[in-house]
């Protein structure tokens, strides 16, 4: 099994399993893309406030210490862990209370910075928390340490595999052609449309999905987080930011709600912050200090693309002096990425365009699950139809050299029409083989060869036949004396319709092989092309034995008149022919007459008599539809090679063909005799 085949099998198997989880993660991720904006729009009076009176300025706001005291008093003295203040006076401040023992995070609430009144949570906050739980661990028990987190982590790994394997599987024959990568042809229908949506849109969003998967794994596996952090920063330790230093000396951590020391005032540090930063911040989060711990402030500068692009400042709690400043702009590239995983995951790292791009790509995630499932079900239906084909045992050919049929589609489920393969497989006069096992010696030994080949993708050979094209068709072979015909299967909705069948036909012709008849190209619903192929098989003696097909029932239409229309033209003569319709023939507008010209039997008899041939009827049957040659050059035992002037295809007339003689060129031209003669083997 080739690498391409293995990747394809893994791709569809993971697609119908992890694909459903990824679809849910995509929808929930898109729902959270603009969470803050949605809750602000739904929560006037909570998230947003009425504008201040003209000229009121900052005097109308309470100090940070007053806000902390007011919030704590409204929660029965519960300690406030941090306070977020926005520069915009129409935005409410936020407080976060210390969590109880065993809780992951404390209660959050908006607070009016003018009155100190708690405003509660934003409308829809509970809904978004449920969506977040679905996104991170499918809302299953155990949270981050439960089975749901493992499932989402494995699905993120599967997304990486989908992106890489999908890129390999859809690699076009002309990779420099940008249209093959990015142009979506919506004129296609059915499975072709599903495949185009799956492949082309997959190319559009591939980079975004790789970014989402690579950053999403950060929260799924500790080993991944440690490894990524080490690659980016050279250490596996997390930087001490966000108040981790807030441990009271001799006491327990200050974020558990069971402190041993009282909170210290913020006023000195706040005054120091205003002196150093002024109004150059969009919002600032103040960690309420305890004991001798410094006051930590995380400031989002004006113009920052996301709320994680923060400057971290530390102030002495007593004097308000700035003791340490870690600026976002001064961080290295690795540290910047390591501290911006969440903005990278949401697209906020790239500003509003990045958020919109991640929102749209997340929203398209179910598309790949749906189209992949439709393609899978289509393959299953076709495979069941192929399995229902009954193939009788091959008949004993008595040592004769019957036509060999090499096919790339005998066991492939993706056939345009099952009946093409089933008709051939039920034939008792064809020896079958698969193209991937075909060698040049096999073709030379077969004598007469029929190729039934499909074209996939952008003019590609089927996966199982690519080795044949690469190895056998690399250069012309010595196939003189081999006769062949090609049935090319394809889909007209693709620009490279039947391209692989055309390449095989050109290679065989360049190798010296002779066409039994012109290449026939079949679309999914091309009944006329299928009938033409069946007629040609019947003509060479390989009856397809299709139960719903019968040879055309020809009747004799006499030639009433023939008028030469261009007697003075230097070109070939053109005639106007009038035929008599036999009695009882039903003829109505829209009917089509299929005409097979024949000589008058008396004329053929006179020709054979001039050649001195006593015929049992078989030679006369072959000559009835051919231009009668010079009797001096005709050899009934060896035959004559004829060439069609229009398409340069070669046909064989032979006495030993035993009714297998080819009736005429598929173009309908009158064959012309060639110089010399050639023997015919097998018809």
C-alpha positions in Angstrom: 0.0 0.0 0.0 1.4 3.4 -1.0 2.0 6.3 1.3 -0.7 8.2 -0.4 -3.2 5.4 0.2 -2.2 5.1 3.9 -2.6 8.8 4.4 -6.0 8.8 2.7 -7.3 5.9 4.8 -6.1 7.6 8.0 -7.5 11.0 6.9 -11.0 9.7 6.3 -11.0 7.4 9.4 -10.0 10.3 11.7 -12.4 12.6 9.9 -15.5 10.5 10.7 -14.4 10.2 14.4 -12.5 13.3 15.5 -14.2 15.4 12.9 -17.4 15.7 15.0 -15.4 16.9 18.0 -13.6 19.4 15.9 -16.9 20.7 14.4 -18.2 21.4 18.0 -14.9 23.0 18.9 -15.0 25.2 15.8 -18.6 26.4 16.5 -17.9 27.1 20.1 -14.6 28.8 19.4 -16.3 31.1 16.8 -19.0 31.9 19.4 -16.4 33.1 21.9 -14.5 35.2 19.3 -16.3 38.4 20.2 -17.5 37.5 23.7 -16.6 40.8 25.3 -18.3 42.9 22.6 -21.5 40.8 22.7 -21.8 40.9 26.5 -21.1 44.7 26.5 -23.9 45.2 23.9 -26.3 43.1 25.9 -25.4 44.7 29.3 -26.0 48.5 29.2 -25.8 49.8 32.8 -23.5 46.9 33.8 -20.6 46.8 31.4 -21.2 50.3 30.0 -22.3 53.4 31.9 -23.9 56.7 31.1 -21.4 59.5 30.1 -20.2 61.7 32.9 -21.4 65.3 33.1 -19.3 67.7 31.1 -16.2 68.8 33.0 -16.6 66.2 35.7 -13.4 64.4 34.8 -11.7 62.0 37.3 -13.1 63.9 40.3 -16.3 61.9 39.9 -14.5 58.6 40.3 -13.8 56.9 43.6 -10.3 56.0 44.5 -9.1 52.4 44.2 -9.1 51.9 48.0 -12.7 53.3 48.2 -13.8 50.8 45.5 -12.1 47.9 47.3 -13.8 48.8 50.6 -17.2 49.3 49.0 -17.0 46.0 47.2 -15.9 44.1 50.3 -18.6 45.6 52.4 -21.3 44.5 49.9 -20.0 40.9 50.2 -19.9 40.7 54.0 -16.2 41.6 54.2 -15.0 39.2 51.6 -11.5 40.1 50.5 -11.0 41.6 47.0 -8.1 40.0 45.2 -7.7 42.4 42.3 -9.4 45.5 40.8 -9.5 46.5 37.1 -9.9 50.2 36.2 -10.6 51.4 32.6 -9.4 54.8 31.4 -12.7 55.3 29.6 -15.2 56.8 32.1 -18.1 55.1 30.4 -16.8 51.6 31.2 -17.5 50.0 34.6 -14.6 48.8 36.8 -14.3 45.1 37.7 -13.4 43.4 41.0 -12.5 39.8 41.6 -13.0 38.3 45.1 -10.6 35.8 46.6 -11.6 32.2 45.9 -12.6 29.8 48.6 -10.5 26.8 49.3 -10.8 24.3 46.5 -12.2 26.7 44.0 -10.4 27.6 40.7 -11.4 31.2 40.5 -13.2 33.7 42.7 -16.4 35.6 42.0 -16.2 38.5 39.5 -18.4 41.5 39.4 -18.7 44.8 37.7 -18.7 47.9 40.0 -19.7 51.5 39.3 -16.5 53.5 39.7 -18.6 56.6 40.7 -20.7 55.1 43.5 -19.0 51.9 44.4 -22.2 49.9 43.8 -21.7 46.3 42.6 -23.4 45.8 39.3 -23.2 42.0 39.0 -22.1 40.0 35.9 -22.8 40.8 32.3 -25.8 39.3 30.5 -24.8 36.1 28.9 -21.8 35.4 31.1 -23.2 32.0 32.2 -23.9 31.0 28.6 -20.4 31.9 27.5 -19.0 29.9 30.5 -20.9 26.9 29.2 -19.7 27.4 25.7 -16.1 27.7 27.0 -16.5 24.4 28.9 -17.8 22.7 25.7 -14.8 24.1 23.8 -12.2 23.1 26.3 -13.4 19.7 27.6 -16.8 19.1 26.0 -18.5 20.0 29.3 -17.7 16.5 30.6 -17.0 15.8 34.3 -13.4 16.3 35.5 -12.8 19.6 33.8 -9.2 20.1 32.6 -8.1 16.8 34.2 -11.1 14.7 32.9 -11.7 12.6 29.8 -13.1 15.6 27.9 -9.8 17.4 27.9 -8.1 14.4 26.6 -10.6 14.1 23.7 -10.2 17.7 22.7 -6.4 17.4 22.9 -6.5 14.3 20.7 -8.8 16.1 18.3 -6.3 19.0 18.1 -3.5 16.6 17.2 -5.9 15.1 14.6 -6.4 18.6 13.2 -2.6 19.0 12.7 -2.6 15.6 10.8 -5.6 16.7 8.7 -3.8 19.9 7.6 -0.5 18.2 6.7 -2.0 15.1 5.1 -4.7 17.1 3.3 -2.0 19.3 1.8 -0.1 16.2 0.5 -3.2 14.5 -0.8 -4.5 17.5 -2.8 -1.1 18.6 -4.1 -1.9 19.6 -7.7 -0.1 18.5 -10.9 0.9 22.1 -11.5 1.6 23.5 -8.0 2.7 26.9 -9.4 -0.8 27.4 -10.8 -2.5 29.6 -8.1 -5.9 28.8 -9.5 -5.5 25.2 -8.7 -5.0 26.2 -5.0 -7.5 29.0 -4.4 -10.2 29.0 -7.1 -13.5 27.3 -6.1 -15.6 26.3 -9.0 -19.2 26.4 -7.8 -20.5 25.1 -11.1 -19.7 21.6 -10.0 -22.4 19.4 -8.5 -22.7 16.4 -6.2 -19.5 14.7 -5.1 -17.4 16.9 -7.3 -18.7 20.0 -5.4 -18.2 18.3 -2.0 -14.6 17.4 -3.0 -14.0 21.0 -4.2 -15.3 22.5 -1.0 -13.3 20.1 1.1 -10.0 20.6 -0.8 -10.1 24.3 -1.9 -11.5 25.8 1.3 -9.2 23.5 3.2 -6.3 25.2 1.4 -7.6 28.6 2.4 -7.8 27.8 6.1 -4.9 25.5 6.5 -2.5 28.0 8.1 -5.2 29.2 10.5 -6.1 25.6 11.6 -2.4 24.8 12.2 -2.2 27.9 14.4 -5.4 27.0 16.3 -4.2 23.4 16.9 -0.7 24.4 17.9 -1.9 26.9 20.4 -4.8 24.9 21.6 -2.5 22.0 22.6 -1.0 24.4 25.1 -3.8 23.8 27.5 -4.3 20.1 26.7 -1.0 18.6 27.7 1.6 19.8 30.2 4.4 18.1 28.3 3.5 20.1 25.3 3.4 23.3 27.2 6.8 22.7 28.9 8.4 21.7 25.6 7.0 24.7 23.8 8.0 27.0 26.6 11.5 25.6 26.6 11.9 26.1 22.8 10.7 29.7 23.1 12.3 30.9 26.3 15.0 28.3 27.1 13.3 27.4 30.4 10.3 25.3 31.4 9.4 27.6 34.4 6.6 30.0 34.1 7.5 33.7 34.7 6.3 35.0 38.1 3.6 37.4 36.8 0.1 38.2 37.8 0.5 38.3 41.5 2.2 34.9 42.1 4.6 36.8 44.4 1.7 37.8 46.6 2.5 35.4 49.4 2.6 36.9 52.9 5.8 36.2 54.8 5.2 33.5 57.3 1.6 33.0 56.1 -0.2 31.2 53.3 -0.8 32.4 49.8 -2.9 35.6 49.5 -5.4 34.3 46.9 -7.1 31.6 49.0 -9.3 33.7 51.1 -7.8 32.5 54.4 -5.1 35.2 54.8 -3.3 36.0 58.0 -2.6 39.6 57.3 -4.8 42.5 56.3 -4.8 44.1 52.9 -2.6 47.2 52.6 -3.8 50.5 51.1 -3.3 51.1 47.4 -3.2 54.9 47.5 0.6 55.3 47.6 1.2 52.9 44.7 -1.7 54.4 42.7 -0.2 57.8 43.1 3.2 56.5 41.9 1.5 54.8 38.9 -0.2 58.1 37.9 3.1 59.9 38.2 5.0 57.3 36.0 2.3 56.4 33.4 -0.2 59.3 33.5 -3.0 58.5 31.1 -1.1 56.3 28.8 -3.1 53.2 29.7 -6.3 51.7 28.3 -7.0 49.7 31.5 -5.0 48.5 34.5 -5.4 45.6 36.8 -4.3 46.2 40.4 -3.4 43.2 42.7 -4.5 44.2 46.2 -1.4 43.8 48.4 -1.2 42.0 51.7 1.5 42.4 54.4 4.8 43.7 53.0 4.1 42.5 49.4 4.5 45.0 46.6 1.6 46.3 44.6 1.6 44.7 41.2 -0.2 46.5 38.3 -0.7 45.0 34.8 -1.3 47.8 32.4 -2.7 47.5 28.9 -1.2 50.4 26.9 -3.3 52.5 24.6 -3.4 50.9 21.1 -2.6 47.4 22.3 -4.0 44.7 20.0 -5.1 42.4 22.8 -5.5 42.6 26.6 -2.5 40.2 27.1 0.0 42.8 25.7 0.6 44.2 29.2 3.3 46.1 30.9 3.9 44.7 34.5 4.8 47.3 37.1 5.6 46.8 40.8 5.4 49.6 43.4 6.4 49.7 47.0 3.2 49.5 49.1 4.4 52.1 51.6 6.3 54.7 49.5 4.6 54.1 46.2 8.0 54.1 44.4 8.3 52.1 41.2 10.6 49.1 42.0 10.4 47.1 38.8 9.0 47.5 35.3 8.7 44.8 32.7 7.6 46.3 29.4 5.9 44.2 26.8 7.8 46.0 24.0 11.1 44.9 25.6 10.4 41.2 25.7 12.2 38.8 23.3 10.4 37.1 20.5 10.2 33.8 22.3 8.9 35.3 25.5 6.4 37.4 23.6 5.0 34.3 22.0 5.0 32.3 25.2 3.0 35.0 27.0 0.6 35.5 24.1 -0.6 32.0 23.5 -4.2 32.9 24.2 -4.2 36.0 21.8 -2.6 33.8 19.2 -5.3 31.2 19.7 -8.1 33.7 19.3 -6.4 35.8 16.6 -6.3 38.9 18.8 -2.5 38.9 18.6 -3.0 40.2 15.0 -5.7 42.8 15.9 -9.2 42.9 14.6 -8.4 41.4 11.2 -6.9 38.3 13.0 -10.0 37.9 15.2 -12.2 38.1 12.2 -10.1 35.5 10.3 -10.1 33.1 13.2 -13.8 33.6 13.7 -14.5 32.7 10.1 -12.2 29.8 9.9 -13.6 28.3 13.1 -17.1 28.7 11.8 -16.2 26.7 8.7 -14.9 23.7 10.7 -18.3 21.8 10.4 -18.1 22.2 6.6 -15.2 19.7 6.5 -17.0 17.2 8.7 -20.1 17.4 6.6 -18.4 17.2 3.2 -16.0 14.5 4.4 -19.0 12.4 5.6 -20.9 12.9 2.3 -17.8 11.8 0.4 -17.4 8.8 2.7 -21.0 7.7 2.3 -20.8 8.1 -1.5 -17.8 5.8 -1.6 -19.6 3.3 0.6 -22.6 3.3 -1.8 -20.4 2.8 -4.8 -18.5 0.0 -3.1 -21.7 -1.8 -2.2 -22.8 -1.5 -5.8 -19.5 -3.0 -7.1 -19.7 -5.8 -4.6 -23.1 -6.7 -6.0 -21.7 -7.4 -9.5 -21.6 -11.1 -10.2 -18.5 -12.1 -12.2 -18.8 -15.5 -13.8 -15.9 -17.8 -14.1 -13.7 -17.3 -17.2 -14.5 -19.6 -20.0 -12.0 -22.0 -21.5 -10.6 -20.3 -24.5 -8.9 -23.3 -26.0 -5.5 -21.8 -26.0 -6.6 -18.8 -28.1 -5.0 -15.4 -27.4 -8.0 -13.4 -26.3 -7.9 -9.6 -25.6 -6.4 -8.6 -22.3 -8.1 -5.9 -20.3 -5.9 -3.8 -18.0 -7.9 -1.6 -15.7 -7.3 0.9 -13.0 -10.9 0.7 -11.8 -11.8 -2.9 -11.3 -11.6 -2.6 -7.5 -11.9 1.2 -7.1 -15.1 2.5 -5.6 -14.9 5.9 -7.2 -16.2 5.0 -10.7 -18.3 7.4 -12.7 -20.7 4.6 -13.6 -20.6 1.1 -12.2 -21.9 -0.4 -15.3 -18.7 0.4 -17.2 -16.7 -1.9 -15.0 -19.4 -4.5 -14.5 -19.9 -4.9 -18.3 -16.2 -5.6 -18.7 -15.9 -7.9 -15.7 -18.8 -10.1 -16.9 -17.2 -10.7 -20.3 -16.1 -14.3 -20.9 -13.7 -13.3 -23.7 -11.4 -10.9 -21.8 -8.5 -11.7 -19.5 -8.3 -9.1 -16.7 -5.4 -7.4 -14.9 -4.7 -4.3 -12.9 -2.6 -1.6 -14.3 -0.3 -1.4 -11.4 0.9 -5.0 -12.1 1.2 -4.4 -15.9 4.7 -4.6 -17.4 5.9 -3.9 -21.0 6.4 -7.6 -21.5 2.8 -8.3 -20.6 1.6 -5.8 -23.2 3.8 -7.3 -25.9 2.7 -10.8 -25.1 -1.0 -9.9 -25.0 -1.3 -9.0 -28.7 -4.6 -7.2 -28.2 -5.0 -4.9 -25.1 -8.0 -3.0 -23.8 -7.3 -0.2 -21.2 -10.0 0.9 -18.8 -8.6 3.8 -16.8 -10.0 6.6 -14.7 -8.7 10.1 -14.1 -8.7 11.6 -10.6 -8.2 15.1 -9.3 -6.4 17.6 -11.5 -5.7 15.1 -14.3 -4.0 12.6 -12.0 -3.8 8.8 -12.4 -5.5 6.8 -9.6 -3.2 6.2 -6.6 -2.7 2.5 -7.4 -1.6 3.3 -10.9 0.9 6.1 -10.3 3.7 3.6 -10.1 2.7 2.2 -13.6 2.8 5.7 -15.1 6.1 6.6 -13.4 7.8 3.3 -14.2 6.3 1.9 -17.4 5.2 5.0 -19.2 8.4 7.0 -18.5 9.5 6.4 -22.2 8.1 4.9 -25.3 8.2 1.1 -25.5 8.6 -1.3 -28.4 5.0 -2.4 -28.9 5.0 -3.0 -32.6 2.3 -5.5 -33.4 0.2 -4.8 -30.3 -3.3 -3.6 -30.9 -5.2 -1.6 -28.2 -8.2 0.5 -27.3 -8.7 2.9 -24.4 -11.8 3.5 -22.4 -11.1 6.7 -20.4 -13.4 7.4 -17.4 -13.6 11.0 -16.1 -15.8 13.9 -15.2 -16.5 16.8 -17.5 -16.8 19.2 -14.6 -13.0 19.0 -14.3 -10.8 20.9 -16.7 -8.4 17.9 -17.2 -11.2 15.6 -18.4 -9.9 12.0 -19.0 -6.3 13.4 -19.0 -4.8 10.1 -17.7 -6.6 8.1 -20.4 -5.3 10.5 -23.0 -1.7 10.1 -21.7 -2.0 6.3 -21.9 -3.4 6.5 -25.5 -0.6 8.9 -26.6 2.0 6.6 -25.0 0.7 3.5 -26.6 0.5 5.2 -30.0 4.1 6.6 -29.6 5.3 3.1 -28.7 4.1 1.7 -32.1 0.9 0.1 -31.0 -2.1 0.1 -33.4 -5.5 1.5 -32.3 -8.4 -0.9 -32.7 -10.6 2.1 -32.6 -10.4 5.7 -31.3 -10.2 6.4 -27.6 -13.7 6.6 -26.0 -14.2 9.0 -23.1 -17.0 8.5 -20.7 -18.6 10.8 -18.2 -20.8 9.7 -15.4 -24.0 9.8 -17.4 -22.8 9.4 -20.9 -25.1 6.6 -22.2 -24.1 7.3 -25.8 -20.4 6.8 -25.0 -21.1 3.6 -23.1 -23.1 2.2 -26.0 -20.3 3.1 -28.4 -17.8 1.2 -26.2 -20.1 -1.8 -26.1 -20.6 -1.7 -29.9 -16.8 -1.6 -30.5 -16.3 -4.5 -28.1 -19.0 -6.5 -29.9 -17.3 -5.6 -33.2 -13.9 -7.1 -32.2 -15.6 -10.2 -30.8 -15.4 -9.4 -27.1 -19.1 -9.4 -26.3 -19.6 -7.3 -23.1 -22.7 -9.5 -22.3 -24.4 -6.5 -20.7 -28.0 -7.8 -20.0 -29.6 -4.5 -20.9 -27.7 -4.0 -24.2 -28.3 -5.5 -27.6 -26.6 -4.8 -30.9 -28.3 -2.3 -33.1 -31.0 -3.8 -35.3 -30.2 -2.5 -38.8 -32.7 -2.5 -41.6 -32.0 -2.1 -45.3 -32.7 1.5 -46.5 -32.2 1.7 -50.3 -30.2 4.4 -52.0 -32.7 6.5 -53.9 -30.5 9.2 -55.4 -26.9 10.5 -55.0 -26.1 14.0 -56.3 -22.5 15.4 -56.7 -22.8 18.8 -55.2 -19.3 20.3 -55.9 -18.1 19.0 -59.3 -15.9 22.1 -59.9 -14.3 22.1 -56.4 -10.6 21.2 -56.0 -11.4 19.5 -52.7 -12.9 16.1 -52.1 -16.3 15.4 -53.6 -19.4 16.0 -51.5 -22.6 14.2 -52.2 -26.3 14.7 -51.3 -27.7 11.3 -50.6 -31.4 10.3 -50.5 -32.4 7.1 -48.7 -35.7 5.3 -48.9 -37.4 4.6 -45.6 -38.7 1.0 -45.4 -42.4 0.6 -44.9 -43.5 0.4 -41.2 -40.6 2.6 -40.0 -41.8 5.1 -37.4 -40.2 8.4 -38.1 -40.9 11.5 -35.9 -39.2 14.8 -35.2 -36.2 14.3 -32.9 -35.5 10.8 -34.0 -31.9 9.8 -34.9 -30.9 7.5 -37.7 -27.7 5.5 -37.2 -26.4 4.7 -40.7 -24.0 1.9 -41.6 -23.2 2.1 -45.3 -22.8 -1.2 -47.2 -22.0 -2.3 -50.7 -24.5 -4.0 -52.9 -24.0 -7.8 -52.2 -23.9 -8.3 -56.0 -21.0 -5.9 -56.3 -19.0 -7.7 -53.6 -19.7 -11.0 -55.3 -18.4 -9.7 -58.6 -15.3 -8.4 -56.8 -14.6 -11.8 -55.3 -15.1 -13.5 -58.6 -12.6 -11.2 -60.2 -10.1 -12.1 -57.4 -10.8 -15.8 -58.0 -12.0 -16.4 -54.5 -14.7 -18.8 -53.6 -16.1 -17.4 -50.3 -18.3 -18.9 -47.7 -19.8 -15.5 -46.8 -17.3 -14.4 -44.1 -15.0 -12.4 -46.4 -17.9 -10.9 -48.2 -19.3 -9.7 -44.8 -16.1 -7.9 -44.0 -15.9 -6.3 -47.5 -19.5 -5.1 -47.5 -18.5 -2.0 -45.5 -15.1 -1.2 -47.0 -13.8 0.5 -50.1 -13.1 -2.3 -52.5 -9.4 -2.4 -53.3 -7.6 -3.4 -56.5 -8.2 -7.2 -56.9 -4.5 -7.5 -57.7 -3.5 -6.4 -54.2 -6.1 -8.3 -52.2 -5.0 -11.3 -50.2 -8.0 -13.0 -48.5 -5.7 -15.1 -46.2 -3.5 -12.2 -45.0 -5.8 -9.2 -45.1 -5.3 -5.6 -45.9 -4.4 -2.8 -43.5 -6.6 0.3 -43.9 -5.9 3.8 -42.6 -8.6 6.4 -41.8 -7.6 9.7 -43.6 -9.0 11.9 -40.9 -7.8 10.5 -37.6 -5.0 8.2 -38.8 -6.4 5.2 -36.9 -5.7 1.7 -38.2 -8.2 -1.0 -38.7 -7.8 -4.7 -39.6 -9.8 -6.7 -42.2 -9.0 -10.4 -42.0 -10.6 -13.6 -43.2 -9.5 -15.3 -40.0 -11.3 -12.8 -37.7 -14.3 -15.0 -37.6 -16.9 -12.2 -37.6 -14.6 -10.0 -35.3 -13.7 -7.6 -38.2 -13.9 -4.0 -37.2 -16.9 -2.5 -39.0 -15.5 1.0 -39.6 -13.6 3.8 -38.0 -15.5 5.6 -35.2 -15.2 8.8 -37.2 -17.3 7.3 -39.9 -14.8 8.0 -42.7 -14.4 5.6 -45.6 -11.1 3.6 -45.1 -8.5 3.9 -47.8 -6.1 1.0 -48.6 -2.4 1.4 -47.7 0.5 0.1 -49.7 1.5 -3.4 -48.8 -0.3 -5.9 -46.6 -0.3 -7.1 -43.0 -1.5 -10.2 -41.4 -4.2 -10.0 -38.7 -3.9 -11.9 -35.5 -7.1 -12.6 -33.6 -9.2 -9.8 -35.1 
